[in-house]
Amino acid sequence: MTTLTEPSTVTTRRSSRLMWAILGLVLLADALDVIDATVTNIAAPTIARELHGGESLIKWLGTAYMLAMGVLLVVGGRLGDKFGQRRLFLIGMSGFTLASAVAGFSPDPALLIAARVAQGAFGALLIPQGMAIMTKAFSRDMLAKAFGLFGPVLGLSSVGGPVLAGFLISADLFGLSWRPIFLINIILGGVGLIMAVKILPRDDDADRSTVVDGWASGMLGVTILGLLYGLIEGSTNGWGVIPIVSIVVGVLFFAAFAYRQRTATQPLIKPSLMKNRGFTSGLLVCLVAVAAGTGLLFVLSLFLQEGLHASPRDTSLGLVPLTLGLVAAGFAAMGGLVAKLGRRLVFIGLTVDLVGCGWVLVLVAYSGTNVSLWTLAPAFFVIGIGIGLSFATIPVVALGDAKPDEAGSASGSLSSIQQLASAIGSAAITSIFFQAATSGLAHAMKVSLIVVLAVTALSLPVVTLMPHKAPSEPHQ
């Protein structure tokens, strides 16, 4: 009897170890994405100062990455279906690692921004493949365990990115200043690439007949690039012909993208989804909330460094209460609150965020740039709770009315909107901050907070149009 069961047991153990190794690899890829999306929140002022990039470089450092990621994320998933997830994962990890090296060694702002775009583009090829690989290779029990680990790991990454950036810059390793925040990806990406070659399953089920709508993706890219470039150029160098033309081009290409979505045989977003009031409301709330929240996080970092003259390390530590609140609230939301409260939790999260922002506004209005990090810490924690509750809940509740055959398109659309909203928020709120900074940094912070408060408050009525409940089972 023993001789019959031993081979099966050994095979099961090997299979279990392989699944855990694949999960570790996928989590590493997602952590790299989150860390690289957040490190420039702290590093931007130092990078701009050393490369003489000015306000424009600060605005584009995060925006370039998230723009490329958001535009290409849905396409990345389709390319994985067409050519195989393993192949696209390897291409994405290789390109991301190489782009990180270029970013770390960049001698001027132009090359650095190009490298950030490349990071985002290859990240968009990399990230969608992990979930698809796990869905195909994992048992239902293992898949449940995997989903349970995503929240903690990505939450820690969102905290660890800015903290890591602050300490690396302050440590000034080998006299490299900010450069190790990108160069460390060479090591992490190299490890991920070696693991991927050895453990990822072969692409035997790739469907070459899968249609990837390149025209729609290109139109969407030109739309967002035109709008963001016009906004950043206009707010930085004045509203001349170039920024106005850029915005007009963006609007025209958005009209073309919308028309393409209605007429294409394989649109990026299923037409039935756009007729779903609950989903479109969730999409709009996601756009507004993520843009406001991401923009706020960026200008808070700027205010602490430029207004309060905190070092990068002290700034990263000063924002820890906010990120801890965000992580704790995110865990609470996904731990059962979202299932019980549905869209009410979105409303609660946005309201708590408003309270935290109002608290910071009162402190800055009263003390200006003399406010201390300790005084700000409780208000930052409240903001983190609000952002954590809403960010974790909006995408889940928005899927409440989606049909099973719409789940993939809906999830991809929400992921792309989150990335694009992050890019828009970083560019827009930072532009407002710098425009108002001519009257002082305390005034700039107050104006930025008022804008965030107003935009967030306007999204509250739209929450009532979202689905009442999250899906009874997570869409996969």
LINSUL-V832812 format. One line per field, one symbol per residue. ss: DSSP state (~ for helix, > for strand, _ for the rest). phi: phi as a letter, one per 40 degrees, with the letter a starting at -180 (. if undefined). burial: # if it has 9 or more other ideal C-beta (glycine too) atoms within 8 Angstrom, else .. A space follows every 50 residues. Layout:
ss: ???
phi: ???
burial: ???
//
This chain:
ss: _~~~~~~~~~~~~~~~~~~~~~~~~~~~~~~~~~~~~~~~~~~~~~~~~~ ~__~~~~~~~~~~~~~~~~~~~~~~~~~~~~~~_~~~~~~~~~~~~~~~~ ~~~~~___~~~~~~~~~~~~~~~~~~~~~~~~~~~~~__~~~~~~~~~~~ ~~~~~~~~~~~~~~~~~~~~~_~~~____~~~~~~~~~~~~~~~~~~~~_ _____________~~~~~~~~~~~~~~~~~~~~~~~~___~~~~~~~~~~ ~~~~~~~~~~~~~_______~~~~__~~~~~~~~~~~~~~~~~~~~~~~~ ~~~~~~~____~~~~~~~_~~~~~~~~~~~~~~~~~~~~~~_~~~~~~~~ ~~~~~~~~~~~~~~~~~~~~__~~~~~~~~~~~~~~~~~~~~~~~~~~__ ___~~~~~~~~~~~~~~~~~~~~~~~~~~~~~~~~~~~~_~~~~~~~~~~ ~~~~~~~~~~~~~_____________
phi: .cccccdccccccccccccccccccccccccdcccccbccdccddccccc cfcgcccdccdccccccccccbcccdccccccbhcccccccccccccccc ccccbccadcccccccccdccccccccccdcccccccccccccccccccc ddccccccccdccdcdcccccfdfgcfcccccccccccccccccccccbc ccccbcbccdcbccccccccccdcccccccccccccbgcccccccccccd ccccccccccccbccbccbcdcccccccccccccccdcccccccccdccc ccccccccfccdcccccccddcccccccccccccciccccbfcccccccc ccdcccccccdcccccbgccccccccdcccccdccccccccccdcccccd bccdcbcccccccccccccccccccdccccccdcccccbhcccccccccc cccccccccdccdcccdcbcdcbdcb
burial: ...............#.##.############################.. #.#..############################.################ ####.#..#.##########################.#...##.##..## #.##################.....#.#########.######.##...# ..#..#.....##..##.##################......######## #.##.##..##..#..#####.##.#.####################### #####.##.#.#######################..##..###.###### ###########.##...##.#.#..##.###################### .#...##.#############################...########## ###.##..##.##..##.###...#.
//
